[in-house]
Amino acid sequence: MSAPQVWPWTNQTPPLKGDPTPEPKPQERPTRLKHPLDAPHSVYGVDKWGKGLIVVTEEGEIGLKNPLRPEADAVSLPGILHDLEQRGIRAPMILRISSYLENEICHINDSFADAIARSGYKGAYRGVFPIKVNQQAQVIDRIVEFGHRYSYGLEAGSKPELVIALAHKLATDALIVCNGVKDAEFVRLAILSRKLGFNTVIVLESPKEADTVIAVYEELGIEPLLGVRVKLTNQISGKWEESSGDRSSFGMNTDQLVRVVDKLRDAGLIHCLKLQHSHLGSQVPDVNDVRRAVGEACRYFTELSAEGVPLTHLDLGGGMGVDYTGEKRATENSINYTVEEYCANVVETVAYAMDEAGIDHPTIVTESGRAVVATSSLLVFNVLESTLYDAPTAPGTEPDDHHLVSDLAAVNGYLTPARLQECWNDATFYRNELRALFRRGYVDLRQMARAERIYLSLMARIKTMVAEVEAETDLDAQMEKIADIYHCNFSLFQSLPDVWAIDQLHPIVPLQMLNEAPDRRAVLSDITCDSDGKVDRFILADGVSPSLPVHSLPEDQDYYLGVFFVGAYQETLGDLHNLFGDTNVVTIDLRADGGFDLLHEQEGDTISEVLSYVEYDPADCVAAFRKLVDGAISNGCLKASERKLIIGAYRDSINGYTYYE
């Protein structure tokens, strides 16, 4: 664990900075491959976004460092993949690193404890994990295990999530915070769970929900543990700004809040109202937004206390962000604060507000989800093949070729660094004219094939010359138009839905050959037959680029890419586009000796399982196919001796992995 940063604690009001100047978005342009000869991997910026967890080894491979045992050597990620392959577990896969999950839980809880101790705060901290961020059983089980010593709890936003929470043995004073829309069945289970010793807090989202709780209380005769969700007017910046402010979906305005307080008082339940929930936002990029939102939440807390509401817990919801890009700036995919700074700001702001109002310091609750699990999972896949937009050699022209073919070939004769832009313009013009002639029938197929090959050979020379020019030119952007396409063994829609849906950035880097300079640039295409199934925004050391520096594909081994920090939402939000199901999932723990232990393996979906998700009965499919085969035999289209072979092939497919094997 890194040492917490020193924070200038005072008893004065925390200085609120002025409205922050909006940070410019990362510049999206082709990043020139400027890197030391002894560190060609530096173009990927692993040292900026890797948090000391992801490193490059001397062998030029991605290595995983164990934050719980910093003295241990990094474990080679390609070595892990090789070991798993020997056990019959192949990519594509989600790889979960248990050590990273434990580290983040410890980091957040220890940072709050340190901030509380250094500020003289007289309350406690109780974190809860929002199950919606990653509902997978292996993840939740480990969060409960690692968080037990911190009395770490769970947040449930639906009935199924409450069922999950109640199936775990939490610490005695851990919380289960119930958010979201709740019907009588949800409320009934939450109240009854109190009889088992659970601290299940029903957070009221509306006056109507208060009526439901009162009715169930009168039915059961068991007092509930209650909270109220207050909608803050402060709106954060960044990608998730609509999750905050008075136009956010959940929570009550001041009028609704007063009505709920009066309803509970009239029902004799005001003494059950112990928690105020105020969601700060999601992936908050600017720490000053945190200060402002916490300050507003404290105002509601002090006013409710003045109303005689016996509040003891202040739940500030989620918001702690993840620095996906390593920029350390307030941008959509980065943050301008550390975990320690976030915790210090929260504790200091709450302490000052409560002291000023003369109120006992409440227990601070946060619902950090992304910050807890994002770093603990990565997606690994292999590149199947590539479509290259250049060629090493060019064919000669034929006597009957159209003169534009000869004109295109002639560009090679005056292609020099001084005339790069001119040659690009000429080659592109001649190629486009020839394509138009081909569409009209004036150029035949073989002429067009020769022209395309000549054009690609010119592009190869132009790429080389552009890379050798020290200053950036307009041609850098033009090169992106002829970036290669690397066809990869994964489904964007299943494993990286946020990349497709909201342009979320995740670090992506080759796992091997990092001691060799990347010699190509590519965009990534997934295995689905959909033009949207591609990745064309990449985090590099110098900013965000529309292509990824990659290596020419080796002939004798797989070329692997890793997508990092995918533990939040990506494992849950995926869909079945083209009926590609869940990948293999492997959970490992990093050992002190530089090895790893395989903790759990979950095989990816078979075709049979995926078919059942979309209302097909696999047995019916087999029966229908068998009937078609027998019909083909009766019609003489198929030999009876071939029946076993073709039905066996169908059965093998229906029981197989949905991805390329």
N, C-alpha and C positions, 0 to 999 in steps of 0.2 A: 504493500500500500504506500502510495506517495504521501509525503508529509503534508498536512493541511496548510493552506496559505494563511499567513498572518492577517488578521482583520482588525482595523482600528476601532475597537469598541469604545463607545462613549455613552453617557446618559442623556445626551442631547438628541434632538430630533434628527433622524437620519436625513442627510442632505439629498433632496430629490433634484436630479438633474433636469434640465429643460427637455422639451420634446426632442427626441433624437432625430438627427438628420438621416433621412432614409439612406441606407447603404446601397450602393450600386449593385446590380446583379453581377454575378461572375461573368467575365467576358467570355463569350462562346466563340471560339475561333480555333483554327488548327494550331496546336501547340508545336513550335519548332523543337525538334528532338535535340535540344542542347543539354548534354550531360557529360560529366567527366568520363574519360575512357575506362577508368577503373570502377565506375558506378553507373552503367547504362540503365539500371533499374530506376534511377532517380527521377526519370520522366513521369513515373506513376505516382509520385508523392506519397509513398507508403509511410515515410517517416512523419508526414503531416497528419494523416487521418488514422494511422494505425494504432494510436493511443498506447504505443509500446507493447501492444498485444500481438500485432501483425508485423513481422519483420522480414527482411531478406537475408538469407543465410549466405555464408561464404561460397556455397555450392551454387548460388544463383537460384534458390528455391524459396518459395514463401514458407516461413516458419511461424509456428504458434508459440508465443511465450506464455508461461503460466504466471499470472499476477500474484497468485498465492504462494508461489515459490520462485521469486525473482532470480535466485541464484542458479536455477536450472537452465540448461541449454534449451534453445528453441527446438520444437519438434517439427520436423519436415512435413509439410502438408502433402506433397507428392508421396512421401514415404508412408504416410497414413493411408492414402488412397491405394497404394500398392499392397499394403498389408490387408486392407479390407477386400481388395479384389481377390487376394489369395483365399479369403474366407467366403468368396462367392457374392460379395456385395459390391456392385458396380455403380458408377455414375450413370445418369444424373442422380444426385442425392442432396438432401439437406443434412448438413453436418452441424450438430449442436455440441458446443463445448461447455460442459458442466462447470468447469472452473471459472469461466467468464461470467456465468450467471451468478455464481456464489460471490464473485468479486464485486459485481455491481450492487448486489443487495447489501453487502458489508460496507461498501463505499458510501452509499447514501445514508444508511443508518448511523454509521460511525461519524459521518460529517455533520449530521444533525446533532448527535450527542456531543460532539466537540463544540459546535456553535452554542448549544445550550449551556455547556459548562463554562465557556469563556465569557459569555454575556451575563451570567448570573440569572438566566431565565429559570423561573420557578415551576414551569410546567414540564411535561414530557413530550416525546414524539412517538407517534404510532403510524407507521406506513401501512398502506394496503395496496395490493396489486390488482389492477382491473383485469378481470379474467378475459374480457373481450379482446385484449391486445394479443393474447396467445392462449387459446383454450386447450391446447394439446396436453394430454394427461401427464406425459413425462415432464413437461415444463412446469405445470402447476404443482405436481408432487415435489419437485425439487425446490421450487420457490417456498413452499410450506416448510420443507426440511431445513433449508438454509436460513429461512427467516424466523424459525421458532425461537431462537435465543434473543431475538429483537422484538418478540411479540408482534410479528408482522402478520397482517391479516389479508383479506381478500375483498374485492369489490364485485358485486353481482348486479348486472344491469338487466337481467331477465330471469324468468323462472328456471330455465335450464342451468344458467350460471349459478343460481342459488342452490340448486341440487348438487352441483359440483362442489361448491364451498362447504356445504353441510356434510359432505362425505370425507372431510379431512379433519384430523385432530389438531386443532389450532392451540396456541398457547392460551392460558387462562384469561389474560387481559387483551388478547388480540381482537380486532374488530372484523365483523362482516358488514360492509356498508352496501345497502340495497338502493340502487339508483334506478332511473328509468320508469316507464309506465307500469303500474302495478294493479292487477285485478284482485278480487277478494281471495282467490286461491293463493296467489303470491303472498299477500299480506298474512293470510292464515298460517302458512308454513313458516314465515319469518317470525311471527309471534310465538308459535308453538316451539320453535327451536330454542327460545329462551329457557324453556324447561330443561333443556339438555346442557345448559351452561354457556351457550353461545351468546356473544355480545352482538346480536343482530340488530342493526340500526335501520329502520325504515325511513328513508329520506323522502319527505313529502314534496311532490313536484307541482301540486296544484290544490286549490280548495276542494275540488271534486275528490281527489285522492284522500284528503283528510276525512271526508265523509265516509269513504270506504273503510278506512282504518277504524274510525269510531264505531261503525256498524259491526265489524269483525270483533272488536274489543268487547262490545256489548254481548255478542254471541258467545264468546269464549270465556269472558270474565278474567282474562289474563292481560296485564298491563304491557303495552308495547314499549320498546325503546325507540325514540323518534328523533328525526332530524328534519330540517327544512332546507330546501335548495333555493338560494337567493341569486337572482340574475344580476350580475354586475353590469354597470354601464360602461366601464372601461373596456376598450377594445384593443386587443394585442395587434401587432404587426405580423407579417409573414403569411405563409401558405394557408394557415388554418385560422385566419382572423375571424371568419364567420362563426367559429365555435365559441366566440366570446362576444360581449356586448349585449345590448338589450334586444337584438334581433336573433340571438342564439335560440336554439330549439327548446332547451330545458330550463327549468327554474321559474321562480315567481318574481314579479315586480313588487314594489313596495305596497301597493294597494292589496294585491293578492296575499302578500305576506301578513299584513295586519288582519285580514279576514281569517286566515288560518289560525293565527294566534288566538283570536277571539273564539273560534270554533272549539279549539282545544281547551281553552279556559272554561267555556260553557259546559263541555263534556267532562270536566274534572280530570283532564289529562295533561294540563300544562306542565306539571311536574315531570312528565315523561320526556319532555322536549329537551334533549341534552346536546345536540350537535347542529351546528350551522354549516351547510355545505355551500361553497362558492367556487365554481370552476374557473380557474384563471385563464385557461385556453389550452391549446395543444401545440407541441413543438414551438414553444415561445422562443423567438430568436434573440430578444433584447432583454437584458436583466432589469432595465429600468421599467419595462412593462410589468415585470414581476412585482417590483416595489409598489407601483401604482395600484395594481389590482389587489395586492394584499392589504394595502392601506384602506381601500374602499371596503373590502370584506370586513376589516376590523371595525369600520364605522357601523355597519349593520350589526355586528356582534355587540358592540357597546350599547347601541340603541335598544336591541332586543333585551339585553340584560337590564337596562333601565325600565323596561316594560314588565319586569318581574319574571322573565323567562330564565330558568336556572341552567343556562348553557355551561357546558364543561369542555366541549371539544369544538375546535375550529378546523373544518375540513376544507383545504384549499384546492382540492381536485388535482388534475394532472397539469402538465405544462412543461416540466423539465425536459429540455431538448437534447438532441444528439447531434454532434458535429460530424456530419457525414462527409464533408469535403475537406475538413482540416483547416478551413480558412480562419476560424476563430473570429468571425464577424457576424453581425446580425443580418443574415440573409436567409432565404427560404430553406436552404439545406445545411445551415450552419448556425452556431450560437456564439455570443460574445462573452460567455461566462463559463466558469468551472462548476462542478458539483458543489465544491466547498463554498464558492461565492453565492450560489443559489441558496444553499441552506443558511448561510450567514445573513443574507438579505431578508429571508423570510422571518427568521427568529428575531432579528433586530427590529424589524418593522412591527411585528406583533407585540414585542415587549414594550416598545415605546407607546403604542396606542393604548395598551391595557394599563400601563402605569399612569398615563395621562388621564384616563377615565377612572382610575382607582378600582380597577377590576382585577381579580385573581387571574394569573396567567393560565390560559386554557391548554389542554393537550392539543398539540398541532398534529393534524392528519394531512398527509398528501397521498395522491393516487398516481404516483409515477408508474407508467407502464412502458413506454418506448425506451426511457432511459435505463430501465431494468433489463429488458430482454433483447433489445436490438442487436447489441454486439455479440450475443451468445450463439447466433446461428449464421451459417453461410451456405450459399448454393454453389455446388460444384458440378460442372458439366464438361464434356469433351466436345471438340470441334469435329464435325463429321467430314466436311469438305469445304472448299472455298471457291468463290467466283472471283477471278482476278481481272482487273481492268487495265492490264498491260500485258505485253508479251516480249520475250527475250529476243526473238528474231522476226524478220518480215519476209514474206515470199516475194519473188520477183514478179514484175508485171508481164502480161501476155500481149502479143501483137494486136489481138482483137479487143483488148480492154478499152473501155471508154476513156477518153482523155483525162477525165477527172481522177481516175485511178492513178494514172501516171503523175498528175499534178500532186496528188496526195503523197505518193512515194518520193517526189522531188523535194518535199519539205525536209527530208533527212539531210539533204546536201547543204542546207544553210542553217541548220539547227545549231546555234551557239548560245552561250550564256547571255550575250548582248542582245540576242533576237528572240528570247524565250517567249515573250508575250505575242510577238508577231507569228511565231511558229504555232503557238497554241491556237491563235485565231484562224490561221490558214487551215490547219489540220481539222479543226472542228467544222469549219465551213465546208471543206471538200467532203468530209464524211457525211454531213447532213444533206448535202446536195445529192450525193450518191444514194442515200436512203430514199430520198424523194423519187429519184429516177427508178429505183427498184420497185417502189410501190406502184409506179405507173407502167411498169413492164419494159422499160428501156435498158435495164441492167439485169443480167441473169444472176442466178443463185451463186455460181462459183466466182463471178466477178465481185459480188458483194462480200463473199467470204474473204477473198484476198484483200479487199479494201478494209474490212474490219480488222484483219490481222496486221496490216500495215499501220493502221491508226493506233492499235494497241502497242505496237513496237515503238512508235513515236512517243506515246504517253510514258513508256518506261524510261526513255532517254530524258524526257522533260522532267519527270519526277526526280531523277537522279540530279539533274542540274539545279532544280529548285532547292533541293536539300542542301546543295553545296554553296548556295548564295547566303552570305552572312545576314544581310538585312532582310526583313520581311517584305514581301511584295504582294500585289493583288493576286498573283498566281497561287499563293498559299491557300486562299479560299477556293480557287478553281480546282485545286487538287482534291478537295473534298467531294467534288462531283464524280470523281473516278476512284474513290476509296473502294477497296475490296469488300466483298460480302463474305463473312465467315458464317457458315451454316452450322448451328449448334444444337446439341441434343438436349433441349429443354422446351417447355412451353411458357412463354412470357405470361400468358393469361392465368396459368395455374400457379406458377411459382413467384412471379414478380408483378402482381396485378397493379401495384401503385406506380410502377414505372410506366405502364401503359396508360393508366387512367388519370393520373395527376402529375406526371412528369417528375416523380420522385427520383432523386439521384442516389445511387448506391455505389461505393467504390467497386470497380471491376478491374482485375489485373490477372495476367497469366501467372500460373503457379510454378513455372519452370523456365529455364533458359534466361533468367534475369541477369546473368553475367554476360549476356550477349546483347548487342544493340538491336532493338527491334527494327526490321527492315521493311515493314509494310504498315499500312494503316487500313483499318477495316471498321465497318459497322457489323453488328451481330444480328443474325436472323435466326428465329427459333424454328422448331420442327413443325409448327402448324402451317397449314396452307392459307395463310392470311397475311396480307401486306402490312397489317398493323403489328404483326409479331416480330418486331425488330427493336433493337436498342441503338440509338444514335446520339446519345449525350453521355459523356464520360468525364469523370473526375481525374484530372491530371495535376501535376505539380504546379503548373502555371495557370490553372483555371479550368473551365469547363470546355470540352472540345467535342465537335460533332463526329469525331472518329477516334478509334483506339489504336495506339501503336501496338503492333503484334509482330510475331516472327513468322517467317515462311514455315508452313506446316512440315514437321519432320515426317519422313517416310516410314520410320521404324518404330514409332511410338505415338501414343495419344498425346494431343496437345490440350491441356486442361486450362479452363478459366474459372476464377472464383468470384462470386458476387458476395460482398461482405455486408454485415449489419442488417440482415434480413429477418431478425427474430421477432420484430414487431409487426403484426397484422398480416405479413405476407403468407405465413403458413395457414392462415384462416380464410383470407379473402378470395383465394383462387377459385376460378370457375373451370368448367369442363369443356372449354373450347376445343373442337375437334376430338372430344372425348379423351383427352390426355388427363390421366388421373394424378393422384399424389405420387411424388417421387419416393424412392427409398429414403428413409430417415434413420440416421445413426447418431447416437449420443455417446460421447467419449469424455474421459477425464484425463487431463495431462498429469503425468507422473514427474516426480522430482529427478528421476534418472534420465530424463529426456525421452521417455517412451509414453505410451498412452494405454488406458484401459477401455475396452469396449463395454459400456454400461447397458446399452439397449439398442436393439435393431427393430425397425418397423418396415416390413417389406412394402414397396409401393403397390399401388392398385393394379390388379389384373384387369384385363379387358372384361372379363365376366363381372367383376365388381362394378366397374364403371357403367356397364350396360344396365345393371340393376338400379343405378342411381337415376336413370332416365326412363324407367318404367318398362324395361325389357326383362323377360325371364330368360336367362341364358339357356335353360333346358329347352324352352320353347324354340329358341333360335336354332339349337342343334337339331331338334326334331324337324323343323321346317327345312333346314338345309339337307337333312337326310332324305326327306321326301323329294326335294328337287333332284338329288343325285339319283334316286331310284327311278324318277321319271326320265332322266337323261339316259339311263340304261335301257329302259323300255323303248325309248325312241331311237336307240341305236347310236346315240351321240357319245356314249361312254361305255367302255368295256366293263363287264362285271368284275374283272380282276383289278380294276383301278379304283373300285369303290372304297376299299379299306384305306388306300393312300390318301384320297381326297378328303374323306371324312376325318381321318387322323390329322391332316393338315389344319382343318377347320377347328378341331378340338384343341390342338396345340396352340393355335392363335387365341382362342377364346380364354385359355388359361394363362396366357403369357402377359408380360409387362407391356404397358401401353407405349413405352418409349423405345427408341432404337436400341437393339441388342446386337 
